[in-house]
């Protein structure tokens, strides 16, 4: 047997020092806001860490709906709702830029015949 297959996979564990309570707010049309409130292992609010906000919506593409989740820098729920459109547009612009860069890198790759992983018997 090979040493790599003899090893047991590491157990998956929840990081009890990084727990959040998630509350979801939606207008039932455009998307939703997820308020992530930090909590201690016993479920009490952890006032030492900052509340996080995440926007959630869908973009309609030729291939169908594309779900996106993006961070929103905000101190409270009303501010997160106000910043939702700008945060979404910024995130989508970043996704498009990354996709274009990946495409550019793929197009500039030199393909050398015979350099693949094909093995002949």
C-alpha atoms as an extended CHARMM CRD file, in Angstrom:
* protein
*
       121  EXT
         1         1  UNK       CA              0.0000000000        0.0000000000        0.0000000000  PROA      1               0.0000000000
         2         2  UNK       CA              1.0360000000        3.5170000000       -0.6260000000  PROA      2               0.0000000000
         3         3  UNK       CA              1.6200000000        5.8740000000        2.3350000000  PROA      3               0.0000000000
         4         4  UNK       CA             -0.7300000000        8.5130000000        0.8730000000  PROA      4               0.0000000000
         5         5  UNK       CA             -3.6610000000        6.0700000000        0.7850000000  PROA      5               0.0000000000
         6         6  UNK       CA             -2.9340000000        4.7460000000        4.3050000000  PROA      6               0.0000000000
         7         7  UNK       CA             -3.4590000000        8.1610000000        5.9050000000  PROA      7               0.0000000000
         8         8  UNK       CA             -6.8740000000        8.8980000000        7.3500000000  PROA      8               0.0000000000
         9         9  UNK       CA             -8.3760000000       12.1960000000        6.2280000000  PROA      9               0.0000000000
        10        10  UNK       CA             -8.2890000000       14.9580000000        8.8150000000  PROA      10              0.0000000000
        11        11  UNK       CA            -11.5880000000       15.4490000000       10.6260000000  PROA      11              0.0000000000
        12        12  UNK       CA            -13.5850000000       18.4950000000        9.6380000000  PROA      12              0.0000000000
        13        13  UNK       CA            -14.1050000000       20.7710000000       12.6060000000  PROA      13              0.0000000000
        14        14  UNK       CA            -16.0610000000       23.9690000000       13.1490000000  PROA      14              0.0000000000
        15        15  UNK       CA            -13.8100000000       26.8210000000       14.2750000000  PROA      15              0.0000000000
        16        16  UNK       CA            -15.5560000000       27.8310000000       17.4980000000  PROA      16              0.0000000000
        17        17  UNK       CA            -13.5250000000       31.0400000000       17.6380000000  PROA      17              0.0000000000
        18        18  UNK       CA            -14.9930000000       32.2450000000       14.3390000000  PROA      18              0.0000000000
        19        19  UNK       CA            -18.7400000000       31.6690000000       14.6770000000  PROA      19              0.0000000000
        20        20  UNK       CA            -21.4110000000       33.9710000000       13.2440000000  PROA      20              0.0000000000
        21        21  UNK       CA            -25.1850000000       34.1040000000       13.5230000000  PROA      21              0.0000000000
        22        22  UNK       CA            -26.7060000000       34.7660000000       10.1190000000  PROA      22              0.0000000000
        23        23  UNK       CA            -29.8520000000       36.8220000000        9.6390000000  PROA      23              0.0000000000
        24        24  UNK       CA            -31.3060000000       37.2590000000        6.1640000000  PROA      24              0.0000000000
        25        25  UNK       CA            -33.2440000000       40.3130000000        5.0180000000  PROA      25              0.0000000000
        26        26  UNK       CA            -34.8310000000       40.4600000000        1.5740000000  PROA      26              0.0000000000
        27        27  UNK       CA            -37.0520000000       42.7380000000       -0.4770000000  PROA      27              0.0000000000
        28        28  UNK       CA            -38.1630000000       39.6080000000       -2.4000000000  PROA      28              0.0000000000
        29        29  UNK       CA            -37.3000000000       41.2560000000       -5.7280000000  PROA      29              0.0000000000
        30        30  UNK       CA            -33.6730000000       42.3590000000       -6.1200000000  PROA      30              0.0000000000
        31        31  UNK       CA            -31.7940000000       40.2480000000       -3.6210000000  PROA      31              0.0000000000
        32        32  UNK       CA            -30.9890000000       39.7550000000        0.0210000000  PROA      32              0.0000000000
        33        33  UNK       CA            -28.7300000000       41.1060000000        2.7120000000  PROA      33              0.0000000000
        34        34  UNK       CA            -27.0680000000       38.6930000000        5.0940000000  PROA      34              0.0000000000
        35        35  UNK       CA            -26.1180000000       40.1590000000        8.4520000000  PROA      35              0.0000000000
        36        36  UNK       CA            -23.3740000000       38.0770000000       10.0220000000  PROA      36              0.0000000000
        37        37  UNK       CA            -23.2320000000       38.7850000000       13.7610000000  PROA      37              0.0000000000
        38        38  UNK       CA            -20.1480000000       37.3800000000       15.4910000000  PROA      38              0.0000000000
        39        39  UNK       CA            -20.9220000000       35.0960000000       18.4100000000  PROA      39              0.0000000000
        40        40  UNK       CA            -18.9360000000       33.2640000000       21.0480000000  PROA      40              0.0000000000
        41        41  UNK       CA            -18.9650000000       29.4650000000       21.2530000000  PROA      41              0.0000000000
        42        42  UNK       CA            -21.8940000000       29.6670000000       23.7000000000  PROA      42              0.0000000000
        43        43  UNK       CA            -23.9900000000       31.7180000000       21.2260000000  PROA      43              0.0000000000
        44        44  UNK       CA            -23.6540000000       35.0860000000       22.9900000000  PROA      44              0.0000000000
        45        45  UNK       CA            -22.8690000000       38.0960000000       20.8050000000  PROA      45              0.0000000000
        46        46  UNK       CA            -19.1270000000       38.7280000000       20.5230000000  PROA      46              0.0000000000
        47        47  UNK       CA            -18.8120000000       42.5010000000       20.7630000000  PROA      47              0.0000000000
        48        48  UNK       CA            -15.0390000000       42.3210000000       20.1550000000  PROA      48              0.0000000000
        49        49  UNK       CA            -15.5960000000       41.4860000000       16.4710000000  PROA      49              0.0000000000
        50        50  UNK       CA            -17.3560000000       43.4530000000       13.7750000000  PROA      50              0.0000000000
        51        51  UNK       CA            -20.7480000000       42.6060000000       12.2310000000  PROA      51              0.0000000000
        52        52  UNK       CA            -20.3630000000       41.6810000000        8.5610000000  PROA      52              0.0000000000
        53        53  UNK       CA            -22.8100000000       42.2360000000        5.7010000000  PROA      53              0.0000000000
        54        54  UNK       CA            -23.0290000000       40.1500000000        2.5380000000  PROA      54              0.0000000000
        55        55  UNK       CA            -25.1660000000       40.9330000000       -0.4940000000  PROA      55              0.0000000000
        56        56  UNK       CA            -26.7700000000       38.1410000000       -2.4600000000  PROA      56              0.0000000000
        57        57  UNK       CA            -28.4420000000       38.4130000000       -5.8760000000  PROA      57              0.0000000000
        58        58  UNK       CA            -28.5310000000       36.8700000000       -9.3530000000  PROA      58              0.0000000000
        59        59  UNK       CA            -27.3340000000       38.0830000000      -12.7040000000  PROA      59              0.0000000000
        60        60  UNK       CA            -29.2670000000       36.8640000000      -15.7130000000  PROA      60              0.0000000000
        61        61  UNK       CA            -26.9030000000       35.5190000000      -18.3950000000  PROA      61              0.0000000000
        62        62  UNK       CA            -27.3250000000       33.6650000000      -21.6860000000  PROA      62              0.0000000000
        63        63  UNK       CA            -26.5640000000       30.4560000000      -19.7930000000  PROA      63              0.0000000000
        64        64  UNK       CA            -29.1490000000       31.2140000000      -17.1060000000  PROA      64              0.0000000000
        65        65  UNK       CA            -29.0960000000       32.8860000000      -13.6820000000  PROA      65              0.0000000000
        66        66  UNK       CA            -25.6950000000       33.3540000000      -12.0590000000  PROA      66              0.0000000000
        67        67  UNK       CA            -25.8470000000       33.6970000000       -8.2650000000  PROA      67              0.0000000000
        68        68  UNK       CA            -23.3780000000       36.1400000000       -6.7510000000  PROA      68              0.0000000000
        69        69  UNK       CA            -22.4300000000       36.9040000000       -3.1520000000  PROA      69              0.0000000000
        70        70  UNK       CA            -20.3770000000       39.9540000000       -2.2940000000  PROA      70              0.0000000000
        71        71  UNK       CA            -19.1750000000       41.7570000000        0.8180000000  PROA      71              0.0000000000
        72        72  UNK       CA            -20.6830000000       45.1110000000        1.7340000000  PROA      72              0.0000000000
        73        73  UNK       CA            -18.7170000000       47.4950000000        3.9380000000  PROA      73              0.0000000000
        74        74  UNK       CA            -21.3720000000       48.8460000000        6.2990000000  PROA      74              0.0000000000
        75        75  UNK       CA            -21.9050000000       49.5620000000        9.9910000000  PROA      75              0.0000000000
        76        76  UNK       CA            -25.6080000000       48.7050000000       10.0940000000  PROA      76              0.0000000000
        77        77  UNK       CA            -28.4610000000       47.2540000000        8.0630000000  PROA      77              0.0000000000
        78        78  UNK       CA            -29.7710000000       50.5460000000        6.5680000000  PROA      78              0.0000000000
        79        79  UNK       CA            -26.2590000000       51.4410000000        5.4200000000  PROA      79              0.0000000000
        80        80  UNK       CA            -25.8120000000       47.9520000000        3.9060000000  PROA      80              0.0000000000
        81        81  UNK       CA            -29.0760000000       48.3580000000        1.9790000000  PROA      81              0.0000000000
        82        82  UNK       CA            -27.9460000000       51.7610000000        0.7160000000  PROA      82              0.0000000000
        83        83  UNK       CA            -24.5410000000       50.4210000000       -0.3880000000  PROA      83              0.0000000000
        84        84  UNK       CA            -25.9510000000       47.2390000000       -1.9850000000  PROA      84              0.0000000000
        85        85  UNK       CA            -26.0360000000       48.5150000000       -5.6230000000  PROA      85              0.0000000000
        86        86  UNK       CA            -22.5400000000       50.0090000000       -5.5350000000  PROA      86              0.0000000000
        87        87  UNK       CA            -21.0270000000       46.9270000000       -3.8560000000  PROA      87              0.0000000000
        88        88  UNK       CA            -22.7280000000       44.6470000000       -6.3860000000  PROA      88              0.0000000000
        89        89  UNK       CA            -21.5250000000       46.6760000000       -9.3790000000  PROA      89              0.0000000000
        90        90  UNK       CA            -17.9860000000       46.7810000000       -7.9940000000  PROA      90              0.0000000000
        91        91  UNK       CA            -17.9700000000       43.0290000000       -7.3920000000  PROA      91              0.0000000000
        92        92  UNK       CA            -19.3420000000       42.2610000000      -10.8750000000  PROA      92              0.0000000000
        93        93  UNK       CA            -16.7160000000       44.5520000000      -12.4540000000  PROA      93              0.0000000000
        94        94  UNK       CA            -14.0070000000       42.6770000000      -10.5250000000  PROA      94              0.0000000000
        95        95  UNK       CA            -15.4300000000       39.3010000000      -11.6840000000  PROA      95              0.0000000000
        96        96  UNK       CA            -15.4330000000       40.4740000000      -15.3100000000  PROA      96              0.0000000000
        97        97  UNK       CA            -11.8590000000       41.7560000000      -15.0330000000  PROA      97              0.0000000000
        98        98  UNK       CA            -10.7260000000       38.4360000000      -13.5480000000  PROA      98              0.0000000000
        99        99  UNK       CA            -12.4880000000       36.4750000000      -16.2940000000  PROA      99              0.0000000000
       100       100  UNK       CA            -10.8660000000       38.6320000000      -18.9940000000  PROA      100             0.0000000000
       101       101  UNK       CA             -7.4440000000       38.1580000000      -17.3940000000  PROA      101             0.0000000000
       102       102  UNK       CA             -7.9380000000       34.3840000000      -17.2450000000  PROA      102             0.0000000000
       103       103  UNK       CA             -8.9980000000       34.4110000000      -20.8990000000  PROA      103             0.0000000000
       104       104  UNK       CA             -5.9760000000       36.5380000000      -21.8500000000  PROA      104             0.0000000000
       105       105  UNK       CA             -3.6310000000       34.1440000000      -20.0350000000  PROA      105             0.0000000000
       106       106  UNK       CA             -5.2450000000       31.1330000000      -21.6950000000  PROA      106             0.0000000000
       107       107  UNK       CA             -4.9660000000       32.7120000000      -25.1560000000  PROA      107             0.0000000000
       108       108  UNK       CA             -1.2980000000       33.5830000000      -24.6360000000  PROA      108             0.0000000000
       109       109  UNK       CA             -0.3420000000       30.0510000000      -23.5830000000  PROA      109             0.0000000000
       110       110  UNK       CA              1.9160000000       28.3020000000      -26.0230000000  PROA      110             0.0000000000
       111       111  UNK       CA              0.7910000000       24.7860000000      -26.7400000000  PROA      111             0.0000000000
       112       112  UNK       CA              3.6400000000       22.4660000000      -27.6040000000  PROA      112             0.0000000000
       113       113  UNK       CA              2.6290000000       19.2680000000      -29.3880000000  PROA      113             0.0000000000
       114       114  UNK       CA              3.5670000000       16.1600000000      -27.4500000000  PROA      114             0.0000000000
       115       115  UNK       CA              3.8600000000       17.9640000000      -24.0930000000  PROA      115             0.0000000000
       116       116  UNK       CA              0.5470000000       16.6390000000      -22.7360000000  PROA      116             0.0000000000
       117       117  UNK       CA             -0.0330000000       13.8610000000      -20.2680000000  PROA      117             0.0000000000
       118       118  UNK       CA             -0.8010000000       11.2960000000      -22.9530000000  PROA      118             0.0000000000
       119       119  UNK       CA              1.1510000000        8.0930000000      -22.4760000000  PROA      119             0.0000000000
       120       120  UNK       CA              1.4630000000        5.5310000000      -25.2040000000  PROA      120             0.0000000000
       121       121  UNK       CA              1.5750000000        1.8700000000      -24.2630000000  PROA      121             0.0000000000
